């Protein structure tokens, strides 16, 4: 509480308690990634770069998530 924050711990892997927000974010990221041509995510390094991009703020912008 020193920083003025509050942590609410929920059970692992419990989507209903995690909230719809995280599910929506995962769906946005996965859909963006699935639309990429296979040639852009074929090698391991390409795959890792595209996964990072799918989870970045450029894809999951505040406006899009809200």
C-alpha positions as a LaTeX table, in Angstrom:
\begin{tabular}{lrrr}
\hline
Residue & $x$ (\AA) & $y$ (\AA) & $z$ (\AA) \\
\hline
Unk1 & 0.00 & 0.00 & 0.00 \\
Unk2 & 3.00 & 2.31 & 0.14 \\
Unk3 & 2.63 & 3.10 & $-3.56$ \\
Unk4 & $-1.12$ & 3.50 & $-3.37$ \\
Unk5 & $-1.79$ & 0.27 & $-5.23$ \\
Unk6 & $-3.88$ & $-2.76$ & $-4.41$ \\
Unk7 & $-3.27$ & $-6.31$ & $-5.62$ \\
Unk8 & $-6.19$ & $-8.68$ & $-5.97$ \\
Unk9 & $-5.05$ & $-12.28$ & $-6.36$ \\
Unk10 & $-7.32$ & $-14.62$ & $-8.31$ \\
Unk11 & $-7.00$ & $-18.37$ & $-8.88$ \\
Unk12 & $-4.78$ & $-19.39$ & $-11.78$ \\
Unk13 & $-6.46$ & $-20.16$ & $-15.10$ \\
Unk14 & $-9.85$ & $-18.87$ & $-13.95$ \\
Unk15 & $-11.12$ & $-16.76$ & $-16.86$ \\
Unk16 & $-14.29$ & $-15.60$ & $-15.13$ \\
Unk17 & $-12.31$ & $-14.11$ & $-12.28$ \\
Unk18 & $-9.57$ & $-12.71$ & $-14.51$ \\
Unk19 & $-12.20$ & $-10.67$ & $-16.27$ \\
Unk20 & $-13.22$ & $-10.20$ & $-19.85$ \\
Unk21 & $-10.48$ & $-7.65$ & $-20.51$ \\
Unk22 & $-7.65$ & $-10.15$ & $-20.65$ \\
Unk23 & $-9.71$ & $-12.50$ & $-22.83$ \\
Unk24 & $-10.41$ & $-9.64$ & $-25.25$ \\
Unk25 & $-6.71$ & $-8.73$ & $-25.39$ \\
Unk26 & $-5.69$ & $-12.32$ & $-26.11$ \\
Unk27 & $-8.32$ & $-12.54$ & $-28.86$ \\
Unk28 & $-7.08$ & $-9.33$ & $-30.51$ \\
Unk29 & $-3.48$ & $-10.51$ & $-30.44$ \\
Unk30 & $-4.26$ & $-14.00$ & $-31.72$ \\
Unk31 & $-6.46$ & $-12.73$ & $-34.54$ \\
Unk32 & $-3.80$ & $-10.25$ & $-35.65$ \\
Unk33 & $-1.16$ & $-13.00$ & $-35.61$ \\
Unk34 & $-3.34$ & $-15.49$ & $-37.51$ \\
Unk35 & $-3.90$ & $-12.98$ & $-40.33$ \\
Unk36 & $-0.17$ & $-12.76$ & $-41.05$ \\
Unk37 & 1.02 & $-14.68$ & $-44.09$ \\
Unk38 & 2.94 & $-17.83$ & $-43.20$ \\
Unk39 & 6.01 & $-16.41$ & $-44.95$ \\
Unk40 & 6.20 & $-13.66$ & $-42.29$ \\
Unk41 & 6.23 & $-16.11$ & $-39.37$ \\
Unk42 & 7.95 & $-19.14$ & $-40.82$ \\
Unk43 & 11.32 & $-19.10$ & $-39.05$ \\
Unk44 & 11.78 & $-19.16$ & $-35.29$ \\
Unk45 & 13.13 & $-15.61$ & $-35.16$ \\
Unk46 & 10.29 & $-14.31$ & $-37.34$ \\
Unk47 & 7.79 & $-16.14$ & $-35.17$ \\
Unk48 & 9.21 & $-14.69$ & $-31.95$ \\
Unk49 & 9.30 & $-11.17$ & $-33.40$ \\
Unk50 & 5.69 & $-11.40$ & $-34.58$ \\
Unk51 & 4.47 & $-12.76$ & $-31.23$ \\
Unk52 & 6.15 & $-9.84$ & $-29.48$ \\
Unk53 & 4.56 & $-7.47$ & $-31.96$ \\
Unk54 & 1.13 & $-9.06$ & $-31.45$ \\
Unk55 & 1.44 & $-8.33$ & $-27.72$ \\
Unk56 & 2.84 & $-4.83$ & $-28.18$ \\
Unk57 & 1.09 & $-1.52$ & $-27.61$ \\
Unk58 & 0.94 & $-0.95$ & $-31.36$ \\
Unk59 & $-1.57$ & $-3.82$ & $-31.63$ \\
Unk60 & $-3.10$ & $-3.61$ & $-28.15$ \\
Unk61 & $-3.49$ & 0.14 & $-27.99$ \\
Unk62 & $-5.39$ & 1.68 & $-25.10$ \\
Unk63 & $-8.20$ & 2.81 & $-27.40$ \\
Unk64 & $-8.57$ & $-0.62$ & $-28.99$ \\
Unk65 & $-8.56$ & $-2.44$ & $-25.64$ \\
Unk66 & $-11.12$ & $-0.09$ & $-24.11$ \\
\hline
\end{tabular}
